[in-house]
Amino acid sequence: MNQVRQDGGANGAHGATSGMPLKKVVLASNNAGKLREFAALLGAAGIELIAQGELNVPEAEEPHPTFVENALTKARHAAKLTGLPALADDSGLCVRALRGAPGVYSARFAQLVGGEKSDAANNARLVDELRGVSDRRGYYYCVLALVRHADDPEPLIAEGRWHGEILDAPRGEHGFGYDPYFYLPSLNASAAELEPAVKNASSHRAIALRQLLARLSEEA
């Protein structure tokens, strides 16, 4: 594996580095939809985002039962292999009537019962699980973890929730994941019916990223 390291070594491998300006950050994900959203949001703050796949970084395992542990694992993995600051998110759909499921298993919800790993299969299982259920409330949850280097003792953590309801039938052509089935009463639209600029201004990732950027601004 031909991985690229770009070590900065600003304050030592194990030192605290709060206040370091961030100009280039590796995104610990190969999800094209996430890359588009994060690149648009971070670009406005003058931060260049590089997908880990461009640096030949393989995906990290996500063995943990919580979003924050998985996000930190992915961020440290990407930072270790590249020598760059790394940003990771762990996000998913949490449905009240399903006791928070799909949750951390959102990307492989169908696989848990022998299905394939795909948006279509995951959505099909979601609709099936909610058949006949009147409580359709749910929310997208996102936690972000930013590490300045692999052993950063002070990772920045931010989170966001985007509340909505689960539909029985898909609506819209934009977005990815559960977006066609995630209805936002305040906007009278599903997440997949929103133009990207609208989604980027209001989604769980946007909420978390605004919180993260505010933290970075405080440290500058």
Contacts in CASP RR format, 6 or more apart in sequence:
PFRMAT RR
TARGET T0000
AUTHOR 0000-0000-0000
METHOD contacts of the structure
MODEL  1
MNQVRQDGGANGAHGATSGMPLKKVVLASNNAGKLREFAALLGAAGIELI
AQGELNVPEAEEPHPTFVENALTKARHAAKLTGLPALADDSGLCVRALRG
APGVYSARFAQLVGGEKSDAANNARLVDELRGVSDRRGYYYCVLALVRHA
DDPEPLIAEGRWHGEILDAPRGEHGFGYDPYFYLPSLNASAAELEPAVKN
ASSHRAIALRQLLARLSEEA
1 56 0 8 1.000
1 58 0 8 1.000
2 56 0 8 1.000
3 55 0 8 1.000
3 56 0 8 1.000
3 57 0 8 1.000
3 81 0 8 1.000
3 82 0 8 1.000
4 55 0 8 1.000
4 56 0 8 1.000
4 82 0 8 1.000
5 81 0 8 1.000
5 82 0 8 1.000
5 83 0 8 1.000
6 24 0 8 1.000
6 82 0 8 1.000
6 83 0 8 1.000
6 84 0 8 1.000
7 83 0 8 1.000
8 83 0 8 1.000
8 149 0 8 1.000
9 149 0 8 1.000
10 17 0 8 1.000
10 20 0 8 1.000
10 148 0 8 1.000
11 17 0 8 1.000
11 20 0 8 1.000
12 149 0 8 1.000
13 149 0 8 1.000
13 150 0 8 1.000
13 151 0 8 1.000
14 151 0 8 1.000
14 153 0 8 1.000
15 151 0 8 1.000
15 152 0 8 1.000
15 153 0 8 1.000
16 152 0 8 1.000
16 153 0 8 1.000
16 154 0 8 1.000
17 148 0 8 1.000
17 149 0 8 1.000
17 152 0 8 1.000
17 154 0 8 1.000
18 148 0 8 1.000
18 154 0 8 1.000
18 219 0 8 1.000
19 219 0 8 1.000
19 220 0 8 1.000
20 85 0 8 1.000
20 148 0 8 1.000
21 220 0 8 1.000
22 47 0 8 1.000
22 85 0 8 1.000
22 146 0 8 1.000
22 148 0 8 1.000
22 216 0 8 1.000
23 46 0 8 1.000
23 47 0 8 1.000
23 48 0 8 1.000
24 47 0 8 1.000
24 48 0 8 1.000
24 50 0 8 1.000
24 84 0 8 1.000
24 85 0 8 1.000
25 42 0 8 1.000
25 47 0 8 1.000
25 48 0 8 1.000
25 49 0 8 1.000
25 50 0 8 1.000
25 84 0 8 1.000
25 85 0 8 1.000
25 86 0 8 1.000
25 87 0 8 1.000
25 146 0 8 1.000
26 49 0 8 1.000
26 50 0 8 1.000
26 51 0 8 1.000
26 52 0 8 1.000
26 55 0 8 1.000
26 57 0 8 1.000
26 78 0 8 1.000
26 79 0 8 1.000
26 82 0 8 1.000
26 84 0 8 1.000
26 85 0 8 1.000
26 86 0 8 1.000
26 87 0 8 1.000
27 34 0 8 1.000
27 35 0 8 1.000
27 38 0 8 1.000
27 49 0 8 1.000
27 50 0 8 1.000
27 51 0 8 1.000
27 52 0 8 1.000
27 78 0 8 1.000
27 86 0 8 1.000
27 87 0 8 1.000
27 88 0 8 1.000
28 52 0 8 1.000
28 57 0 8 1.000
28 60 0 8 1.000
28 74 0 8 1.000
28 75 0 8 1.000
28 77 0 8 1.000
28 78 0 8 1.000
28 86 0 8 1.000
28 87 0 8 1.000
28 88 0 8 1.000
29 35 0 8 1.000
29 51 0 8 1.000
29 52 0 8 1.000
29 59 0 8 1.000
29 74 0 8 1.000
29 88 0 8 1.000
29 89 0 8 1.000
30 51 0 8 1.000
30 52 0 8 1.000
30 53 0 8 1.000
30 59 0 8 1.000
31 176 0 8 1.000
33 175 0 8 1.000
33 176 0 8 1.000
34 89 0 8 1.000
34 205 0 8 1.000
35 49 0 8 1.000
35 51 0 8 1.000
36 196 0 8 1.000
37 196 0 8 1.000
37 199 0 8 1.000
37 200 0 8 1.000
37 203 0 8 1.000
37 205 0 8 1.000
37 206 0 8 1.000
38 49 0 8 1.000
38 87 0 8 1.000
38 89 0 8 1.000
38 205 0 8 1.000
38 209 0 8 1.000
39 49 0 8 1.000
40 196 0 8 1.000
40 200 0 8 1.000
41 200 0 8 1.000
41 205 0 8 1.000
41 206 0 8 1.000
41 209 0 8 1.000
42 48 0 8 1.000
42 49 0 8 1.000
42 87 0 8 1.000
42 209 0 8 1.000
43 49 0 8 1.000
45 213 0 8 1.000
45 216 0 8 1.000
49 87 0 8 1.000
50 84 0 8 1.000
52 59 0 8 1.000
52 78 0 8 1.000
52 81 0 8 1.000
52 82 0 8 1.000
52 86 0 8 1.000
55 81 0 8 1.000
55 82 0 8 1.000
57 77 0 8 1.000
57 78 0 8 1.000
57 81 0 8 1.000
57 82 0 8 1.000
59 74 0 8 1.000
60 73 0 8 1.000
60 74 0 8 1.000
60 77 0 8 1.000
60 78 0 8 1.000
61 73 0 8 1.000
62 70 0 8 1.000
62 73 0 8 1.000
62 74 0 8 1.000
62 90 0 8 1.000
62 104 0 8 1.000
63 70 0 8 1.000
63 73 0 8 1.000
64 70 0 8 1.000
64 73 0 8 1.000
64 104 0 8 1.000
65 104 0 8 1.000
66 104 0 8 1.000
67 90 0 8 1.000
67 91 0 8 1.000
67 92 0 8 1.000
67 103 0 8 1.000
67 104 0 8 1.000
67 141 0 8 1.000
67 142 0 8 1.000
67 143 0 8 1.000
67 159 0 8 1.000
68 90 0 8 1.000
68 143 0 8 1.000
68 145 0 8 1.000
68 157 0 8 1.000
68 159 0 8 1.000
70 90 0 8 1.000
70 104 0 8 1.000
71 88 0 8 1.000
71 89 0 8 1.000
71 90 0 8 1.000
71 143 0 8 1.000
71 144 0 8 1.000
71 145 0 8 1.000
71 157 0 8 1.000
72 88 0 8 1.000
72 145 0 8 1.000
72 147 0 8 1.000
72 155 0 8 1.000
73 88 0 8 1.000
74 86 0 8 1.000
74 88 0 8 1.000
74 90 0 8 1.000
74 145 0 8 1.000
75 86 0 8 1.000
75 87 0 8 1.000
75 88 0 8 1.000
75 145 0 8 1.000
75 146 0 8 1.000
75 147 0 8 1.000
75 155 0 8 1.000
76 86 0 8 1.000
76 147 0 8 1.000
76 150 0 8 1.000
76 151 0 8 1.000
76 152 0 8 1.000
77 86 0 8 1.000
78 84 0 8 1.000
78 86 0 8 1.000
78 88 0 8 1.000
79 85 0 8 1.000
79 86 0 8 1.000
79 147 0 8 1.000
79 148 0 8 1.000
79 149 0 8 1.000
79 150 0 8 1.000
79 152 0 8 1.000
80 150 0 8 1.000
83 149 0 8 1.000
83 150 0 8 1.000
85 146 0 8 1.000
85 147 0 8 1.000
85 148 0 8 1.000
85 149 0 8 1.000
86 146 0 8 1.000
86 147 0 8 1.000
86 150 0 8 1.000
87 144 0 8 1.000
87 145 0 8 1.000
87 146 0 8 1.000
88 144 0 8 1.000
88 145 0 8 1.000
89 142 0 8 1.000
89 143 0 8 1.000
89 144 0 8 1.000
89 145 0 8 1.000
89 205 0 8 1.000
89 208 0 8 1.000
90 104 0 8 1.000
90 142 0 8 1.000
90 143 0 8 1.000
90 145 0 8 1.000
91 106 0 8 1.000
91 140 0 8 1.000
91 141 0 8 1.000
91 142 0 8 1.000
91 143 0 8 1.000
91 204 0 8 1.000
91 205 0 8 1.000
92 102 0 8 1.000
92 103 0 8 1.000
92 104 0 8 1.000
92 106 0 8 1.000
92 107 0 8 1.000
92 140 0 8 1.000
92 141 0 8 1.000
92 142 0 8 1.000
93 102 0 8 1.000
93 103 0 8 1.000
93 106 0 8 1.000
93 126 0 8 1.000
93 138 0 8 1.000
93 139 0 8 1.000
93 140 0 8 1.000
93 141 0 8 1.000
93 178 0 8 1.000
93 182 0 8 1.000
94 100 0 8 1.000
94 101 0 8 1.000
94 102 0 8 1.000
94 103 0 8 1.000
94 138 0 8 1.000
94 139 0 8 1.000
94 140 0 8 1.000
94 141 0 8 1.000
95 101 0 8 1.000
95 102 0 8 1.000
95 126 0 8 1.000
95 130 0 8 1.000
95 137 0 8 1.000
95 138 0 8 1.000
95 166 0 8 1.000
96 135 0 8 1.000
96 137 0 8 1.000
96 138 0 8 1.000
97 130 0 8 1.000
97 133 0 8 1.000
97 135 0 8 1.000
97 136 0 8 1.000
97 137 0 8 1.000
98 129 0 8 1.000
98 130 0 8 1.000
101 109 0 8 1.000
101 129 0 8 1.000
102 109 0 8 1.000
102 122 0 8 1.000
102 126 0 8 1.000
103 141 0 8 1.000
105 112 0 8 1.000
106 122 0 8 1.000
106 177 0 8 1.000
106 178 0 8 1.000
107 117 0 8 1.000
107 122 0 8 1.000
108 117 0 8 1.000
108 122 0 8 1.000
109 121 0 8 1.000
109 122 0 8 1.000
109 125 0 8 1.000
109 126 0 8 1.000
110 116 0 8 1.000
110 117 0 8 1.000
110 118 0 8 1.000
110 121 0 8 1.000
110 122 0 8 1.000
110 124 0 8 1.000
110 125 0 8 1.000
111 117 0 8 1.000
111 121 0 8 1.000
113 125 0 8 1.000
115 121 0 8 1.000
115 125 0 8 1.000
119 176 0 8 1.000
119 177 0 8 1.000
119 178 0 8 1.000
122 177 0 8 1.000
122 178 0 8 1.000
123 170 0 8 1.000
123 177 0 8 1.000
123 178 0 8 1.000
123 180 0 8 1.000
123 181 0 8 1.000
126 166 0 8 1.000
126 178 0 8 1.000
126 181 0 8 1.000
127 168 0 8 1.000
127 181 0 8 1.000
130 136 0 8 1.000
130 166 0 8 1.000
130 168 0 8 1.000
136 165 0 8 1.000
136 166 0 8 1.000
136 167 0 8 1.000
136 183 0 8 1.000
137 163 0 8 1.000
137 164 0 8 1.000
137 165 0 8 1.000
137 166 0 8 1.000
138 163 0 8 1.000
138 164 0 8 1.000
138 165 0 8 1.000
138 166 0 8 1.000
139 161 0 8 1.000
139 162 0 8 1.000
139 163 0 8 1.000
139 164 0 8 1.000
139 204 0 8 1.000
140 161 0 8 1.000
140 162 0 8 1.000
140 178 0 8 1.000
140 182 0 8 1.000
140 191 0 8 1.000
140 203 0 8 1.000
140 204 0 8 1.000
141 159 0 8 1.000
141 160 0 8 1.000
141 161 0 8 1.000
141 162 0 8 1.000
141 204 0 8 1.000
142 159 0 8 1.000
142 160 0 8 1.000
142 161 0 8 1.000
142 162 0 8 1.000
142 203 0 8 1.000
142 204 0 8 1.000
142 205 0 8 1.000
142 207 0 8 1.000
142 208 0 8 1.000
143 157 0 8 1.000
143 158 0 8 1.000
143 159 0 8 1.000
143 160 0 8 1.000
143 208 0 8 1.000
144 156 0 8 1.000
144 157 0 8 1.000
144 158 0 8 1.000
144 159 0 8 1.000
144 205 0 8 1.000
144 208 0 8 1.000
144 209 0 8 1.000
144 212 0 8 1.000
145 155 0 8 1.000
145 156 0 8 1.000
145 157 0 8 1.000
146 155 0 8 1.000
146 156 0 8 1.000
146 212 0 8 1.000
146 216 0 8 1.000
147 155 0 8 1.000
156 212 0 8 1.000
156 215 0 8 1.000
156 216 0 8 1.000
158 208 0 8 1.000
158 209 0 8 1.000
158 211 0 8 1.000
158 212 0 8 1.000
158 215 0 8 1.000
159 207 0 8 1.000
159 208 0 8 1.000
159 211 0 8 1.000
160 204 0 8 1.000
160 205 0 8 1.000
160 207 0 8 1.000
160 208 0 8 1.000
160 211 0 8 1.000
161 204 0 8 1.000
161 207 0 8 1.000
162 184 0 8 1.000
162 191 0 8 1.000
162 202 0 8 1.000
162 203 0 8 1.000
162 204 0 8 1.000
162 207 0 8 1.000
164 182 0 8 1.000
164 183 0 8 1.000
164 184 0 8 1.000
164 185 0 8 1.000
165 182 0 8 1.000
165 183 0 8 1.000
165 185 0 8 1.000
166 181 0 8 1.000
166 182 0 8 1.000
166 183 0 8 1.000
167 180 0 8 1.000
167 181 0 8 1.000
167 182 0 8 1.000
167 183 0 8 1.000
167 190 0 8 1.000
169 181 0 8 1.000
170 180 0 8 1.000
170 181 0 8 1.000
170 190 0 8 1.000
170 192 0 8 1.000
171 180 0 8 1.000
171 181 0 8 1.000
171 183 0 8 1.000
171 189 0 8 1.000
171 190 0 8 1.000
171 192 0 8 1.000
171 193 0 8 1.000
172 179 0 8 1.000
172 180 0 8 1.000
172 190 0 8 1.000
172 192 0 8 1.000
172 193 0 8 1.000
173 192 0 8 1.000
173 193 0 8 1.000
174 191 0 8 1.000
174 192 0 8 1.000
174 193 0 8 1.000
174 194 0 8 1.000
174 195 0 8 1.000
174 196 0 8 1.000
174 199 0 8 1.000
175 191 0 8 1.000
175 192 0 8 1.000
175 196 0 8 1.000
175 199 0 8 1.000
178 191 0 8 1.000
179 190 0 8 1.000
179 191 0 8 1.000
179 192 0 8 1.000
180 190 0 8 1.000
180 191 0 8 1.000
180 192 0 8 1.000
181 190 0 8 1.000
182 190 0 8 1.000
182 191 0 8 1.000
182 192 0 8 1.000
183 189 0 8 1.000
183 190 0 8 1.000
184 190 0 8 1.000
184 191 0 8 1.000
184 194 0 8 1.000
187 194 0 8 1.000
187 198 0 8 1.000
187 202 0 8 1.000
191 199 0 8 1.000
191 203 0 8 1.000
194 202 0 8 1.000
199 206 0 8 1.000
200 206 0 8 1.000
END
